[in-house]
């Protein structure tokens, strides 16, 4: 009994060490640096290099306590990890539909500072994502609720009638919804 217990403790220590080693391997890039950290994975279901990905992400919650929104970082991670694994960036078509409390994160630097008295922590990443072809769509209903006019938004963010409408239109274009 004691021998079996000691073996289990040894196994847990080995697994713990391996988990720490894997966690240390997370890195950013190769497309977006400073964001979107990902780890190499031994895949049982490999992603073919010719894979075409059309994915829309839904972001409805603001970042915690005015920090960078993890939802936008997930989009950077998705892009980085697939390109790092050989998928041609030209085969990746990504979009983000923003609504709910995340709406205020779509405010331009000037509008955000006027409302909150500080810098918008999401502007840099959102700009980098858009420069890499990510389409960002703001829910018009949420914008109206949060009293955000089109001219208050970050340049190149598009306004939709609603998040529901935007998701329906992306679905018609063959996008899948990423649930994370």
C-alpha positions in Angstrom: 0.0 0.0 0.0 2.8 2.4 0.9 4.7 1.4 -2.2 1.7 2.2 -4.4 1.2 5.5 -2.6 4.9 6.5 -3.2 4.5 5.5 -6.9 1.5 7.8 -7.2 3.4 10.7 -5.5 6.4 10.1 -7.9 4.0 10.2 -10.8 2.4 13.4 -9.7 5.8 15.0 -9.3 6.8 13.9 -12.8 3.5 15.2 -14.2 3.9 18.5 -12.3 7.3 19.0 -13.7 6.1 18.3 -17.3 3.2 20.7 -16.9 5.6 23.4 -15.8 7.9 22.7 -18.7 5.0 23.0 -21.2 3.8 26.2 -19.6 7.3 27.7 -20.1 7.1 27.0 -23.8 4.3 29.5 -24.5 5.4 32.2 -26.9 4.0 34.9 -29.1 4.3 35.4 -32.8 4.9 34.6 -35.6 2.3 37.2 -36.8 1.4 39.2 -33.7 4.1 39.9 -31.1 3.4 40.8 -27.5 0.0 39.1 -27.7 -1.5 35.7 -28.5 0.9 33.4 -26.7 0.6 29.7 -27.7 2.4 26.5 -27.1 3.6 23.8 -29.4 1.4 20.7 -29.3 2.0 17.1 -30.5 -1.2 16.8 -32.6 -3.2 13.6 -33.2 -5.4 15.6 -35.5 -3.0 17.7 -37.5 -4.0 21.0 -39.2 -3.2 20.7 -42.9 -1.2 23.6 -44.3 -3.9 24.2 -46.9 -6.7 24.5 -44.3 -9.0 27.4 -44.8 -10.4 28.9 -41.6 -13.3 31.4 -41.4 -14.0 32.1 -37.8 -16.0 34.7 -35.9 -15.4 35.4 -32.2 -18.0 36.8 -29.9 -16.8 39.3 -27.3 -19.5 40.6 -24.9 -17.6 41.1 -21.6 -15.2 44.0 -21.0 -11.7 43.2 -19.7 -11.5 42.9 -15.9 -11.0 46.2 -14.1 -10.1 48.1 -17.3 -7.4 45.7 -18.4 -6.7 44.1 -21.8 -9.7 42.0 -22.9 -8.7 38.3 -23.1 -11.2 37.9 -25.9 -9.1 39.9 -28.3 -6.0 38.2 -27.1 -7.7 34.9 -28.0 -8.0 36.1 -31.6 -4.3 36.9 -31.7 -3.6 33.4 -30.2 -5.8 31.7 -32.8 -3.9 33.6 -35.6 -0.5 33.0 -34.2 -0.9 29.3 -33.4 -2.3 28.4 -36.8 0.3 30.3 -38.8 3.0 28.8 -36.5 1.7 25.4 -37.4 2.0 26.0 -41.1 -1.5 27.4 -42.1 -1.1 30.1 -44.8 -2.2 33.4 -43.3 -4.1 34.1 -46.5 -6.3 31.1 -45.7 -7.3 32.6 -42.3 -10.3 34.9 -42.3 -11.2 36.2 -38.8 -13.8 38.5 -37.4 -14.9 39.7 -33.9 -18.4 40.7 -33.0 -18.4 43.1 -30.0 -21.4 43.8 -27.8 -22.5 44.1 -24.2 -20.0 45.7 -21.8 -17.2 45.2 -24.3 -18.8 47.9 -26.4 -17.0 50.7 -24.5 -13.6 49.1 -25.5 -14.4 50.1 -29.1 -14.2 53.8 -28.2 -11.3 55.7 -29.8 -8.4 56.8 -27.7 -10.0 60.3 -27.4 -13.5 59.1 -26.6 -12.3 56.4 -24.1 -10.1 59.0 -22.3 -13.0 61.4 -22.1 -15.3 58.8 -20.6 -12.8 57.0 -18.3 -9.9 59.4 -17.8 -7.4 56.9 -18.9 -6.0 55.1 -21.9 -7.9 52.3 -23.7 -5.8 49.2 -23.0 -7.2 47.4 -26.0 -6.4 50.0 -28.8 -2.9 48.6 -29.6 -4.0 45.0 -30.0 -7.2 45.9 -31.9 -5.2 48.0 -34.3 -2.7 45.2 -34.8 -5.5 42.7 -35.4 -7.2 44.9 -38.0 -3.8 45.5 -39.7 -3.7 41.7 -40.0 -7.1 41.4 -41.7 -9.3 40.8 -38.7 -12.7 42.4 -39.2 -14.2 44.0 -36.1 -18.0 44.6 -35.9 -19.7 46.5 -33.2 -23.3 45.7 -32.2 -25.4 48.8 -32.9 -27.9 48.0 -30.2 -25.2 47.9 -27.6 -23.6 51.1 -29.0 -27.0 52.8 -28.6 -27.4 51.5 -25.1 -23.9 52.7 -24.1 -24.4 56.0 -25.9 -21.5 55.5 -28.3 -21.8 57.2 -31.7 -20.1 55.9 -34.8 -17.6 58.8 -34.6 -16.6 57.8 -31.1 -15.4 54.4 -32.4 -11.9 53.2 -33.2 -11.2 53.8 -36.9 -12.1 50.8 -39.1 -14.5 49.2 -36.6 -17.8 48.6 -38.4 -21.2 49.1 -37.0 -23.9 46.4 -37.5 -27.6 46.7 -36.7 -27.0 44.2 -33.9 -24.7 41.4 -32.8 -27.4 38.9 -33.7 -27.5 40.4 -37.2 -23.7 40.3 -37.6 -23.5 36.7 -36.5 -26.3 35.7 -38.9 -24.5 37.5 -41.8 -21.1 35.9 -40.9 -22.8 32.4 -40.8 -24.2 33.0 -44.3 -20.7 33.8 -45.5 -19.5 30.4 -44.1 -17.9 31.6 -40.8 -18.0 29.3 -37.8 -18.6 30.7 -34.3 -15.7 30.2 -31.9 -17.3 29.5 -28.5 -14.2 30.6 -26.5 
